[in-house]
């Protein structure tokens, strides 16, 4: 019998020609099997050329995720005749003959786009009443406990090698990376030049090059970054690259966490040995630590946790990254800090030594509390436009998506530092470049503090490499 995976790349382009190109790119890039989605084709597109791909590569043909549509049964039979596997959605009223499909070349699948079933083992038991080669169960993760739920399900049900499971949704990303190590017959990703076919589906390059999913072994050390909603983060790319270059065991996962209590209750079940902490949990995790560094106690925020002797120890590498990002600025420097969370506290600890500094936040009480700890001025959120500054620092989440800016006014200083890490820069960073200011993107801080985190996690220094840098204005932009 064919293997199902381990790595399946899905193409969901609306044109058959686009799916063919995407499938060939996926096969060339290391996918073990390519899934073509006939339900994603535009009206009028035909499937014959898609099925011919089975002569070039291991192929899986899938249609509607809820039920086999009337026109799809004949297409799935034709695909099997060409040598492809086919995906059939599970339901309680499947016809006894399964439309004449070859069960030995069939994946029986269950997708829950609403959440996590109360008893996935019961669903699998009912699915097994229908004979198939593989059984695929894919719920939607809402928070970190659902990732642990997938792990436990696979560890208990995948002994026969015929079960494939992971979770959709951004919180389910880690389950896609870890599925093979937990016993899944396959994990799915999107093929090159194809849109994601499901919520939270990462690209083939990310799954293969960053997570190296097919080579993760059970029991390897695990680390991760926790935050919410954590839709985009550069930490896994850095830490996994360094782990790979040093040939160290382990992986670093993206772990969206809505409820910190649930994380602390379940983290060791993966088991995690260390975690980076980002918005909005840097302050909240402090009270759950067994021990903390002097800097954590000073700023009241933790961005690095390590499992030590039966409890979590907290450290703060943000201040190190901030000092690195702001090196070279002329002193004294007037700083305006936007936001009053955990990252803002680390910024204030550094900015207070650079010259006069002020804090502006949507919650006045939070701004006053933070400013009072570092003897800084408080500026109202509405009045931030009138506050003088040489350096503007954004520590809020505004700018993570879209073109919103936490400072939608003309920039009157000399430098802008935005802690958000975003490909192409945030709207605030682009505005600074357009106005000729020094622009310091979040990646500069991210890489510097991540290097210190990596040493704390592994005891090894991160490999030397081209560091991220600040960007000059229009006359001197760096590529």
N, C-alpha and C positions, 0 to 999 in steps of 0.2 A: 504493500500500500504506500502511496505517496505520503511524504510529510506535508503537513499543512503550512508550516512556516519555516524557520522561526520569525522572520521579518516579512510582513506583508505590506506592500505599498499600494495605496488606493488612489485611483485616478477618477475624478468626478467632473471632468470637463464637459461642457454641453455639446461639443462637436466630437464625432467619432474620430476625426483626424487628430484632434487635440488629445484624446485619450490614448490613441496609438503612440503619438510622440511621447507623451508623458510616461506611458508604460515602458517604452524602450529606454528612456532616460533612467527610469527606476531600476530596470534590470542591469543596466550598465553601471549604476552606482551602488550595487550590492544588495538589492532586494532579493529575497529568496523566492518570493511569489508576488505577482501583481494582481490586484483586484480591479476589475473594470465594473463600473456602475451603470447598467443600462437604463436605470430609472432616472439618471441625471441627464440623459441625452435630450436635446431639444426635439420638438416635434418634427418629423420628417427625416431624422437621422436614422440610418440603418446600422445593424449590428454585425453583419457578415464579416466585415474586415476586422472587427474587434475579436471575433472568435478565432480568426486565423492566427492571432498572436499565440495561441496554444502550441503552434508549431515552433515558435521561437523561444518560449519561456514558460515556466510553470504559471498557470493562469487560474484565477478564480473569477467567476461571473456572478454578480449579485444584482438584485432588483430592489423593489420596494421593501423597506425594513419591517412593515407591519403585516403584510400578507402577499402571497403570490397573486399578482394581478392577472386577469383573464388572458391578456396577450403574452404574458411573461412565461407561462408554462412551456409553450412550444419553443420559445427562445432558449430557455434553460436546457431543454432536451437537445437542441441543436448545438449548444455550447459543449455539452458532455460528449456528443458524437465527435466533436473536433479534438477532444482530449482535455477539456477544462474541468475543474471542479466547479460546483455551483453552490450557492447559499440559498437556503429555504427558510423563511421565517416560521417559527413554531407557533402553532395555535392548537386549541383543543379539538378543532373540527377539520383537521387535515384529511384529505381523501385517503382511503386505505392503499390505493395504488401509487400515491404521490405523483400523479400525472405521468407515470411510466418512467420516472427518473431512476438512475442507477444510484442506489443508496451508498455504495462503496465510494462514490465520488461526490458525496454531498456533505455540506455543513448545515446542521440544523441550528438556527440562531434565535436568540431572544434578546430584544433591545428594549430597555425601559428609559424613555426620554424624560420621565418625571422625577425619578429618584432611585433609591436603593430598595429592593424588595425586602420585606421582613424576613423571609426565609428563602434565600437563593438556592439552598440545597433541595428544598421541596420542588422548586421550579425545575431544577436539573433532573430530579427523579421523574417528574412527569414527562420531560423531554426524552428521557432514555426509553420510555415506552414506545417511542418511534425510532426504529433502527436507522442509524446514520453513521458515517465515519467519524465525524467530530461534532461536538456540542459547544456552541459559543454563547456565553452569557455576558451581556454588556449593560449594566445599569448606569445611572448618572450620579456622580458623587456631588454631594452638597458641602461637605466639610471633611476634615482630616479623618474622622472615625470611619468614613466610608472606604478610604484607602486601606486602612487596617482590616476592614471587613472583607475586601477583595483578597488580601493576603491570606486571611484565615480560611476563606472559602477555597482558594486554590490549594493550600497546604493540606486540606482535608479531602478534596474531591478530585485532584488531578493525577492520582496514582496510575491510572490507566493510560495516560498520555493522550486522551481524546477530548480533553476539556480546554477551551480557550476562554479566558476571562480577563477583563480590565474594566476601568470605569471611564465613561465620557465626562465632559465638563472640565474646566480648568483645574478644580481640585483633584481630578483623576489623572492628571499628567504623570505623577509619580508611579501610578499603577501601570501605565503603559511602559514606562522605563523598566520597571521591576517585574513585569508579568512573567517573563521567561525564567528568571531566577526563582520565582515562586511556584513554577510548575506549569504555566500555561503552554499550550501547544503552539501558540503564535502570539505576536503582538502586532498591532496595525499602526500605520502612519500614512501621511499623505505623500503621493508621488511628486517628483519635481514638476513644476509648472502646472500644478493642480491645486484648486482651492481645497481647504480641509473638508472632508466628507462628513465630519461629525464634530460636535463641540469639544474643544480641548485636544483635537488631533494634531500632533506635532508633525513636522516635516521629516522626510527620510534622512536628510543630512543631520538634523538634530538628534534623531534617535540613534543613528549609526556612529556619527563622528563625535558627538558630545557625550551621550550616555553610553555608547558602546554596549547596547542592551543585550546583544547576543552572547557577550562574554562575561556578564555578571554571574558570579557564583554564589549560591546560598552561603550565608555566614560571613560574607565580606563586610568590612566596616562601612557604615552608612552615615552620611552627614546631610544637611539640608538647610534651606532658607525658609523661614516661616514668616508669614504676614498675610494681609487681606486687603484687596482681593488678589494681589500678586499675579496679575495677568502677564506682566513682563518683568524679567529680572536677568541681569547679566551674570549673576553669581555661579549658576551651574556651568556655564561655559568656561569660566576661569578655573574653578576648582577641579572640574573633571579633566580639563586640559593638563593641569599641573599633575594630577594623580597619574594620568597616562604617561606623561613625559618622564616622570620619575619611576614609572612601573610599580607604583604602590597599589595595593588592593583597595577596593572601595569605590563608592560613587557618591556624588553630591546631588541631591534631589530638590526640585521645586515643590514646596509643600504649602499651598494656601491653607491657612488656619483661621477660621472664624472664632472659634471658642478656645482660648488658651488652656482652660481647665481640662478640656478633652485631650489636648495635645500632651499636657504633662501626665495625664492618666495613661495614655496609650503609646507614647513615643518609644518607649523601650521595647515594645512588642515588635518593632520593625527588625532589629533594634537600632536606634540612632545613638551615635556616640558624641555628636556635636551638632549645633544648629546656629546659623546666623539668624538674627532677628531684625525685622524691618517693620515699617508702618503697618498697623498702629499699635504694635505690642511691646515696643522697647521699654516703656515704663511699667506696663502691667506685669511683665514676667519677673520683675525685680523681687516682688514679695514672695515669689514661689521658689527662689533660689536657696540652696543649702548654704552657699557661701558666695561672696562677691568681692571684686577687686576694689581698691581705693578709688579708682576713677569711676566705677559704677556708683559707688556711694556718693561721690562728689556731684556727678551730673544727674543722678537719679534715674539712669537709663542703662539698659544692657543690650548690646547688639551681638553678643557672642556667648553661647552656652556650651559647656563641656560636661560630659558625664564623668564624675569623679567619685569613686568610693561610695556608691549608693545614693548620690544626690547630684543635682545640677549646680555647677559653679559658673558664675557670671563674670564676663569681662567686657570691656568696651574698647573696640579698635577704631571707632568712628573718629575720635579726636586725632589719632595718628593720621588717618586718611585726610582729615580736614586740614591739618597742618601741612601735609604734603601738597594738597591742592592749592593752598594759598601761599605757598613759598614764592618769594620774589615780589610780593606786593610791597609798595612803599609804605613805611610806617612813619608817623602814626596814620591810622586808617579809620575813617568813620564807617561803621558797619550798621546796616539795617537788616535785621533778621526777620523773615516772614515765617510765622508758625511758632508754636510753643510746645511741640511734642518732644519725644526722646531725642531725635536727631537735632532739633533746635538747641537742646541743652548742651550737646557736645559742641555745636557751633559756638554757642555763647561762651563756653569754657575757653575756647581758642580766641574768639573775637575780643573778649574782655581784656586780653593782653596786647591787643594790637592798637588800641585807641578807643575813643568814645564809641559806644554801641547802643542800639535801641532794638526793642522787640515789638512787632505788630502781629496780632493774631485775632481771629474771628471771635474767640472767647476771651473777653477782657480779663477775667479772673486768672486764666491760665497764663496770659502774658505778664500780668502783675506778679504772679508767683515766681515765674522764671526770671524775670528781670530783677526781682528782689534778691534772689540767690546770688546773682553775679554783679549786683550794684549797677544795673543798666537802666536806661530810660525806657518808659513805655509809650508807645505811639498807638493811637486808636487805629483800627483797621481802615476806617473811612479816611483817616488823616495820613495814611502812609504815603500818599502822593506828595504831601508837602514836607515830609521829613528829609533833611539833607543826608546824603550818603556818598561815600567813595566806593564802597563795596555793598552790593545787594545780594543777599543769600536767600534762596527759596528752600525751605524745608517742608513745605506743605505738599500734598499729593496733587495739587492743581497743575495740570500739564502732562499727566501720565497718558492722557488720551485727548484727541482732538487738538484744537488750536487755542484752548483757553490758557490765559496767563494769570498768575497771581498778582501781577503788576501791570495792568493794561494801560499804562501811561508812558509818555516820553521818558526815556532813561537819561538821567542827568549826572550820573557818576562816572566812574572810570572802569569798573569791573563788575561782572555779574557771575555768580556761582549758583548753579541749580543742581541740587542733590539728586534729582530724578535721572535715572539712567534710561535713555530712550534712543533707539536707532534714528539717526538724522537730527537728533537734538530736539529739545522742547521749543514751544513757541517763544518762551522767554530767552532762551539761548539764541535762537534765530534773530530775535529783535536786537539783542546785544550786538551780534555780528553786523546787522544792517546799520546800526548806529555807530559802528567803529569802536566799540568797547572791547575790553578783554573779556572773553567768554570762557568760563570754566565749566564744562559739562560734568555730570555726575559720575561718569565712568572714570575720571581722574581719581576721585576719592574712592570709588568702589574698588579699583584695582589695588590701590595702596593699602587700604584697610583689609582687603581680602588676603593679601600676602601675609599680613600679621595673623589673621585668622587661620590661614593654612598652617602656619608654624605651630599655632596653639593646638589645632586639630591633630596634626600628624607628627609633630616634632621635627619636621624637615622644612627647610627653606624652599619657597617656590622657585622654579627655574627662572633664570634671567631671561628677559625678553623685552620686546619693544613696549614700553609703558605708554599708557594713555597720556595725553597732554592737553593743556588748555588751548583754546583757539584764539587767534588774534582777530582783529576786525577785518573789514573787507579788503584792506590793502595787504594783509598778510595772513590770509586764511590757510590753515593747514589742511591737507587732504584728508 
